[in-house]
Amino acid sequence: MGSGSKVNHPQPQPQFANLPILAPAGCRVWINETELDGTKPTGTLMINQQRVKTAYSSGSGTVTLRGLSPGSYRIAARKQDFQEYSQVADVFLDRENVFSIVMDPLPAKLTISPSIGGAEVEVLNLDTGRSLGRYFHKLDQVELTPGRYRVTTSKSGYRPSMREVTARAGESIYLEPSLEPLPTPTPTPIPTPIQRNAPITFDVQRQDKFFILRLQGSSGDAARTVGSINVTLGGPASNYVTGNLNGLPCRVEFIKLENIAEGSVVEAPGPSNNWSTIVVRVRPKDEKRRPISFAINWNSLAQPGLPGSNSTPSVLVPAVVMQRVQPNFPPEARGSAISGTVLVTLMIDSMGSVISAKAIEGPYVFRRVSEEAARKWKFRPATRDGRSVESEQIIQFKFER
């Protein structure tokens, strides 16, 4: 080879990659602001000043781009009733580079304006069985995942309103529940419960920082219309109680006496307990300080059975549970040391089904599952003079680790 001869080296050939894009049916797709045409089996596009071939498979909904230079590409997608999608795809020579587009539906928006102010609204997802919570007075543009929902609107003294709706992606739903007043009940004679002469007793249970005291007993003394029960917990004389109920319809009032930071009546005397039971919940200011003491003042609501009365006593038999359902331990409480007791107030209809359940006491983390379980309880309905009637009852669930 002469000194003046020239050597020709082969030029390296450019290497390209393929990019299959899986897209939901009906959506438009862009790559680097160039829209892909999914209506033609094959075609060409100019992307970043390079000619790229496209192939569309209608069976799988895949658009394959052939001849792309390695690098990063911005992929965007739009579809009606779905949120806009945008993502960066990195294309490599030594990989399959399959890219899937997953689009999230737009949330539905729910607005509720009850016809009566101060109403309570509960929204229940029928697909999952989970409550979205309780709202007071109204809801304004609350976002919902598409699905089926039950909306219950209620207020004391009114008949509850219940609606089932289907929330679709991007849809706005407006409800104006109309609440009808409950009919004024026909006055009935105040029942005369069986008179008992049982000394007042009480037992104590611990619940977190609270003491739950259950007081039971009645003197049967119809002539006495006012009275007071005094309770002392701890101290030199240990636990003791003085006074008694009279076993007749009465109202009660909780009075703090010593070392009480918080106290309330959980269960008052009523027909279901023969006007002979009070359940009290108290929290001491300082557990090291003794004693804890409080009083329950009571006064009669009426004096049935007096001479000359022409009223006929009615007999109320409380509802009796026939089927119990225990709540599941909530996932958010697992791994924690939280425990306690949840009290749930039930409204039971004349067929024995629970029409409402509301937790009134106990750790908040256990309240939702307690309400869900309580709604599944079944009862033999309460009766008044042999006729089935609606009734109210308090049940409890204990959660222990």
Backbone torsions as a table, in degrees:
resi	resn	phi	psi	omega
1	MET	NA	128.7	-177.7
2	GLY	-74.0	162.1	-178.4
3	SER	-67.7	-21.0	-178.8
4	GLY	-96.2	6.5	-179.8
5	SER	-76.8	152.5	-176.9
6	LYS	-110.1	135.3	179.3
7	VAL	-98.1	127.2	178.6
8	ASN	-97.7	113.8	176.2
9	HIS	-91.6	136.6	179.6
10	PRO	-65.1	135.1	177.9
11	GLN	-75.6	135.2	178.7
12	PRO	-64.9	135.1	178.6
13	GLN	-81.8	136.9	178.0
14	PRO	-63.3	144.0	179.7
15	GLN	-109.6	138.2	-176.8
16	PHE	-125.6	162.5	-179.6
17	ALA	-123.4	165.7	175.4
18	ASN	-107.1	151.7	178.9
19	LEU	-137.0	95.9	173.1
20	PRO	-77.6	132.4	179.1
21	ILE	-118.4	118.4	176.6
22	LEU	-94.1	119.6	-175.9
23	ALA	-126.2	143.8	175.6
24	PRO	-59.9	150.1	179.7
25	ALA	-61.7	140.8	174.4
26	GLY	85.4	3.2	-179.0
27	CYS	-104.7	152.5	176.5
28	ARG	-96.4	139.9	-173.6
29	VAL	-126.1	137.0	176.0
30	TRP	-122.4	145.6	170.4
31	ILE	-127.9	119.9	-174.2
32	ASN	49.1	45.8	175.9
33	GLU	68.6	9.6	173.1
34	THR	-103.7	123.3	-175.4
35	GLU	-80.0	136.5	175.9
36	LEU	-84.3	141.0	179.7
37	ASP	-101.1	106.2	-179.0
38	GLY	-91.5	12.4	-179.3
39	THR	-95.4	-14.0	-177.3
40	LYS	-112.4	140.2	179.0
41	PRO	-60.1	-39.3	179.7
42	THR	-138.3	160.9	178.2
43	GLY	-178.2	-176.8	177.5
44	THR	-133.9	150.6	178.6
45	LEU	-135.8	154.6	171.3
46	MET	-102.7	113.8	-179.9
47	ILE	-126.8	119.3	-177.9
48	ASN	53.6	43.4	178.2
49	GLN	61.0	26.6	174.1
50	GLN	-126.9	139.9	-179.1
51	ARG	-83.6	122.8	-176.1
52	VAL	-120.3	133.9	176.4
53	LYS	-88.2	146.1	179.0
54	THR	-124.3	147.0	174.9
55	ALA	-136.6	128.8	-176.1
56	TYR	-112.4	128.5	176.1
57	SER	-108.1	110.6	-177.5
58	SER	-69.9	-26.5	-177.8
59	GLY	-66.6	-44.7	-178.4
60	SER	-99.3	-9.2	-177.0
61	GLY	69.8	29.9	-176.2
62	THR	-105.4	132.0	170.4
63	VAL	-107.1	123.1	-179.5
64	THR	-108.1	125.3	176.3
65	LEU	-99.3	125.4	-177.1
66	ARG	-115.1	133.9	177.6
67	GLY	94.3	27.9	177.5
68	LEU	-84.9	138.5	172.5
69	SER	-73.8	143.9	177.2
70	PRO	-57.6	145.2	179.9
71	GLY	152.6	-168.1	-178.4
72	SER	-104.9	138.0	-178.4
73	TYR	-132.3	140.8	177.4
74	ARG	-90.5	119.4	178.9
75	ILE	-108.4	129.2	179.3
76	ALA	-128.5	153.6	179.9
77	ALA	-147.3	149.3	176.4
78	ARG	-137.4	144.0	176.1
79	LYS	-154.0	141.0	-178.5
80	GLN	-59.1	136.0	178.5
81	ASP	70.6	15.3	175.5
82	PHE	-127.0	153.6	177.9
83	GLN	-70.9	144.2	179.8
84	GLU	-62.5	144.2	-174.7
85	TYR	-116.0	138.1	175.2
86	SER	-151.1	131.2	-176.9
87	GLN	-156.2	148.9	176.7
88	VAL	-92.2	130.7	177.0
89	ALA	-111.3	126.3	176.6
90	ASP	-94.3	124.1	-176.6
91	VAL	-105.1	128.5	-179.4
92	PHE	-123.0	156.7	-180.0
93	LEU	-74.4	-32.3	-171.0
94	ASP	-101.7	21.8	179.9
95	ARG	-132.2	165.9	178.9
96	GLU	-76.1	-26.0	174.9
97	ASN	58.7	33.8	177.0
98	VAL	-74.5	130.3	-176.1
99	PHE	-125.0	124.7	-179.1
100	SER	-108.5	137.0	177.3
101	ILE	-102.3	120.4	177.3
102	VAL	-117.2	120.7	-175.0
103	MET	-110.4	139.3	179.5
104	ASP	-96.2	134.3	178.8
105	PRO	-67.0	148.8	173.6
106	LEU	-65.2	141.6	177.9
107	PRO	-70.7	149.3	168.9
108	ALA	-80.1	158.3	180.0
109	LYS	-123.1	128.9	-174.7
110	LEU	-113.6	127.0	175.2
111	THR	-122.9	128.5	-178.5
112	ILE	-128.4	127.5	176.8
113	SER	-127.4	93.8	179.9
114	PRO	-62.2	153.9	-179.4
115	SER	-72.5	-18.0	-178.8
116	ILE	-117.9	130.9	178.2
117	GLY	-67.0	150.1	177.8
118	GLY	78.3	12.0	180.0
119	ALA	-76.3	158.5	177.4
120	GLU	-106.7	133.6	-178.1
121	VAL	-119.6	129.1	174.9
122	GLU	-118.9	134.3	179.7
123	VAL	-114.1	122.2	-177.2
124	LEU	-117.8	126.1	175.2
125	ASN	-78.2	112.0	-176.4
126	LEU	-73.4	-22.2	179.9
127	ASP	-75.3	-34.2	-178.1
128	THR	-108.3	-15.7	-177.1
129	GLY	75.7	12.3	-177.4
130	ARG	-102.2	140.3	177.2
131	SER	-84.3	137.7	176.1
132	LEU	-85.0	-1.3	177.8
133	GLY	114.0	176.6	179.4
134	ARG	-111.1	140.2	-179.6
135	TYR	-125.8	148.0	-179.0
136	PHE	-109.8	135.8	176.1
137	HIS	76.2	-60.9	-177.8
138	LYS	-161.2	164.1	173.3
139	LEU	-120.0	142.2	-178.7
140	ASP	-131.2	108.4	174.3
141	GLN	56.4	46.5	176.3
142	VAL	-77.9	128.8	-176.7
143	GLU	-80.8	136.3	-179.6
144	LEU	-126.4	142.0	168.1
145	THR	-68.6	136.3	179.6
146	PRO	-52.0	137.3	-178.9
147	GLY	159.7	-166.7	-177.8
148	ARG	-103.0	138.0	-176.8
149	TYR	-137.1	150.8	172.3
150	ARG	-114.9	126.7	-179.0
151	VAL	-110.6	117.9	-179.8
152	THR	-113.9	123.8	179.7
153	THR	-115.2	131.1	-175.1
154	SER	-147.0	156.9	173.5
155	LYS	-159.5	143.9	-179.8
156	SER	-58.2	132.2	179.6
157	GLY	90.6	1.3	-178.7
158	TYR	-129.9	153.6	178.3
159	ARG	-77.2	128.4	-177.7
160	PRO	-61.1	147.3	175.8
161	SER	-110.1	134.7	-177.7
162	MET	-130.8	128.5	179.5
163	ARG	-132.4	140.5	172.4
164	GLU	-110.3	129.8	-177.6
165	VAL	-130.8	154.2	173.7
166	THR	-109.0	117.2	-179.4
167	ALA	-92.0	120.7	179.2
168	ARG	-104.7	155.7	-175.5
169	ALA	-56.1	130.0	177.2
170	GLY	75.0	2.0	-175.8
171	GLU	-86.1	145.2	172.9
172	SER	-106.7	126.0	-176.9
173	ILE	-113.6	131.2	179.1
174	TYR	-123.1	124.2	179.0
175	LEU	-124.1	141.6	174.6
176	GLU	-128.1	75.6	-176.9
177	PRO	-59.5	134.3	178.1
178	SER	-101.8	121.9	-179.9
179	LEU	-101.6	127.8	179.8
180	GLU	-98.9	134.6	178.3
181	PRO	-62.1	141.3	174.0
182	LEU	-68.6	144.2	178.8
183	PRO	-62.7	145.4	177.9
184	THR	-65.5	122.4	-176.9
185	PRO	-65.9	144.7	176.6
186	THR	-69.8	126.2	-179.4
187	PRO	-56.2	132.7	178.0
188	THR	-122.2	150.7	178.7
189	PRO	-59.3	141.2	177.6
190	ILE	-68.1	126.3	-176.3
191	PRO	-66.2	148.5	175.7
192	THR	-103.3	101.1	-179.1
193	PRO	-69.1	163.3	177.3
194	ILE	-62.2	127.5	-178.1
195	GLN	-78.6	132.5	178.1
196	ARG	-125.8	154.4	175.0
197	ASN	-120.2	76.9	-177.0
198	ALA	-116.7	123.6	177.7
199	PRO	-58.5	148.0	179.7
200	ILE	-71.0	134.3	176.4
201	THR	-131.9	165.1	175.5
202	PHE	-152.1	153.3	172.4
203	ASP	-126.7	158.6	-172.4
204	VAL	-125.9	136.8	172.4
205	GLN	-127.3	150.0	179.0
206	ARG	-97.1	136.7	177.3
207	GLN	-139.9	97.9	-175.4
208	ASP	56.1	-121.4	-179.7
209	LYS	-90.9	4.8	-175.9
210	PHE	-108.1	156.2	167.7
211	PHE	-109.4	134.2	175.1
212	ILE	-107.0	116.9	-177.9
213	LEU	-113.6	127.0	178.1
214	ARG	-108.0	113.6	-179.5
215	LEU	-102.2	131.7	-179.0
216	GLN	-137.0	140.6	175.6
217	GLY	144.9	156.7	176.2
218	SER	-156.8	145.2	-177.0
219	SER	-84.5	-24.2	-174.7
220	GLY	75.3	11.7	-178.0
221	ASP	-88.8	92.6	-177.3
222	ALA	-67.9	-20.1	-178.7
223	ALA	-74.7	-20.3	-179.1
224	ARG	-92.7	121.4	-173.5
225	THR	-108.9	-9.8	175.9
226	VAL	-136.6	155.9	179.2
227	GLY	-173.1	178.8	-178.9
228	SER	-146.2	142.3	175.7
229	ILE	-117.3	126.6	-179.3
230	ASN	-112.9	132.0	-175.9
231	VAL	-125.5	133.7	174.4
232	THR	-125.7	131.4	-179.2
233	LEU	-116.7	113.1	-178.6
234	GLY	87.5	-169.8	-179.1
235	GLY	93.2	178.7	-178.0
236	PRO	-57.8	-35.3	-178.2
237	ALA	-91.0	10.6	-178.0
238	SER	61.4	-145.1	-177.3
239	ASN	-93.3	133.2	176.1
240	TYR	-154.0	160.4	-178.9
241	VAL	-140.3	141.9	175.7
242	THR	-128.1	156.6	-178.5
243	GLY	92.3	179.9	-177.7
244	ASN	-166.6	158.6	167.7
245	LEU	-81.9	168.5	177.4
246	ASN	-106.3	3.6	176.7
247	GLY	79.3	9.5	-179.8
248	LEU	-114.8	162.1	178.6
249	PRO	-52.9	130.5	-177.1
250	CYS	-154.6	164.7	170.1
251	ARG	-113.0	151.5	-175.3
252	VAL	-125.5	157.7	179.7
253	GLU	-138.3	131.4	-179.7
254	PHE	-88.0	130.6	-179.0
255	ILE	-123.8	121.2	174.8
256	LYS	-75.0	136.0	177.5
257	LEU	-117.0	-55.8	-175.3
258	GLU	-147.8	132.2	172.6
259	ASN	59.7	36.6	178.8
260	ILE	-113.2	115.6	176.2
261	ALA	-85.6	-34.0	-177.2
262	GLU	-154.2	138.3	179.7
263	GLY	-155.9	146.2	179.7
264	SER	-157.7	159.4	176.0
265	VAL	-91.2	117.1	180.0
266	VAL	-84.7	-42.2	177.4
267	GLU	-131.2	123.4	-179.5
268	ALA	-97.7	162.5	174.8
269	PRO	-57.6	138.8	-179.1
270	GLY	-161.8	179.3	-178.8
271	PRO	-59.1	-35.0	-175.8
272	SER	-69.6	-20.1	178.6
273	ASN	-119.8	22.1	177.3
274	ASN	57.8	31.1	176.8
275	TRP	54.9	34.2	-174.3
276	SER	-131.6	14.5	-176.5
277	THR	-136.7	139.4	172.0
278	ILE	-134.3	131.6	174.4
279	VAL	-114.4	125.6	-174.3
280	VAL	-121.4	143.5	178.8
281	ARG	-120.5	120.6	-176.3
282	VAL	-131.9	149.5	173.6
283	ARG	-125.0	123.8	-179.0
284	PRO	-73.7	152.4	173.6
285	LYS	-68.4	-43.1	-177.5
286	ASP	-145.0	113.6	-175.6
287	GLU	-66.4	-22.7	179.5
288	LYS	-79.2	-15.0	179.0
289	ARG	-94.3	130.7	-178.4
290	ARG	-127.5	154.0	-1.5
291	PRO	-91.6	173.8	167.2
292	ILE	-99.5	129.4	-179.8
293	SER	-144.4	147.6	177.8
294	PHE	-153.5	170.5	179.7
295	ALA	-131.1	151.4	172.5
296	ILE	-118.6	110.6	174.0
297	ASN	-90.7	138.2	179.3
298	TRP	-135.6	153.8	172.4
299	ASN	-146.6	143.7	-174.2
300	SER	-67.1	145.4	174.8
301	LEU	-85.8	-27.3	-178.7
302	ALA	-160.6	171.8	178.9
303	GLN	-126.4	72.5	-179.1
304	PRO	-67.0	157.8	175.2
305	GLY	81.8	9.1	178.0
306	LEU	-72.2	154.6	178.8
307	PRO	-57.9	138.9	177.9
308	GLY	90.2	-4.5	179.1
309	SER	-77.0	131.5	179.3
310	ASN	-99.7	1.5	-177.8
311	SER	-71.2	147.3	178.9
312	THR	-102.1	119.8	-178.6
313	PRO	-60.1	140.7	173.6
314	SER	-105.8	153.7	-175.8
315	VAL	-115.8	121.2	177.5
316	LEU	-105.3	123.7	175.6
317	VAL	-106.4	118.5	-176.4
318	PRO	-62.5	157.8	175.3
319	ALA	-64.6	145.9	-178.5
320	VAL	-119.1	128.2	-177.4
321	VAL	-68.8	134.9	178.9
322	MET	-113.1	-27.1	-179.1
323	GLN	-142.4	124.3	178.4
324	ARG	-107.9	144.7	173.9
325	VAL	-128.2	123.6	-179.4
326	GLN	-87.7	141.6	-179.4
327	PRO	-72.8	152.3	172.3
328	ASN	-77.8	149.7	176.4
329	PHE	-74.3	122.1	-173.6
330	PRO	-65.2	139.6	-179.2
331	PRO	-58.0	-35.1	-175.9
332	GLU	-69.2	-13.6	179.3
333	ALA	-98.2	-6.9	179.9
334	ARG	-69.4	142.7	-178.5
335	GLY	82.6	-1.8	178.2
336	SER	-107.8	172.2	-179.4
337	ALA	-100.0	16.5	-177.1
338	ILE	-72.9	133.7	173.2
339	SER	-148.9	171.1	179.1
340	GLY	154.4	-176.6	-178.3
341	THR	-119.5	134.3	178.9
342	VAL	-109.2	127.3	174.9
343	LEU	-98.0	131.4	-177.2
344	VAL	-124.9	127.1	175.1
345	THR	-88.2	126.0	-179.6
346	LEU	-109.1	142.6	166.2
347	MET	-109.4	120.4	-173.9
348	ILE	-111.5	128.1	-177.6
349	ASP	-81.9	-179.9	-174.6
350	SER	-73.8	-3.0	175.1
351	MET	-100.8	-5.9	179.4
352	GLY	94.0	7.9	178.1
353	SER	-93.9	148.1	177.7
354	VAL	-81.2	119.3	-179.2
355	ILE	-99.9	-14.3	172.3
356	SER	-157.6	147.1	178.4
357	ALA	-142.6	126.2	-177.4
358	LYS	-137.9	123.8	177.4
359	ALA	-73.0	130.4	-177.3
360	ILE	-115.1	-17.8	179.1
361	GLU	-147.0	155.3	173.6
362	GLY	115.0	168.2	-179.7
363	PRO	-57.5	134.4	-176.0
364	TYR	-62.4	-31.1	-176.5
365	VAL	-65.4	-22.6	-179.0
366	PHE	-99.5	-5.6	-170.7
367	ARG	-69.9	-43.1	-175.9
368	ARG	-63.2	-47.2	-178.9
369	VAL	-66.4	-30.6	177.6
370	SER	-67.3	-43.0	178.4
371	GLU	-64.1	-41.2	180.0
372	GLU	-62.9	-42.4	179.3
373	ALA	-68.2	-40.7	-177.0
374	ALA	-63.2	-33.3	-179.9
375	ARG	-65.2	-18.3	-178.4
376	LYS	-93.2	-2.3	178.3
377	TRP	-70.0	150.7	176.6
378	LYS	-124.4	143.4	-175.8
379	PHE	-130.7	155.4	159.9
380	ARG	-81.3	120.0	-168.6
381	PRO	-62.6	154.6	174.2
382	ALA	-65.8	152.9	178.1
383	THR	-130.0	145.3	171.9
384	ARG	-122.5	117.1	-176.2
385	ASP	53.1	38.2	175.7
386	GLY	87.6	-4.4	-179.0
387	ARG	-105.9	136.7	179.6
388	SER	-67.4	135.1	-178.6
389	VAL	-137.6	161.4	171.4
390	GLU	-69.0	152.3	180.0
391	SER	-151.9	167.4	179.8
392	GLU	-122.6	144.0	-177.6
393	GLN	-150.8	149.5	176.4
394	ILE	-109.9	127.7	176.2
395	ILE	-121.2	167.7	-179.0
396	GLN	-136.8	149.5	174.5
397	PHE	-124.4	132.5	178.4
398	LYS	-103.0	133.2	177.7
399	PHE	-117.0	117.8	-178.9
400	GLU	-131.3	145.6	178.4
401	ARG	-85.2	NA	NA
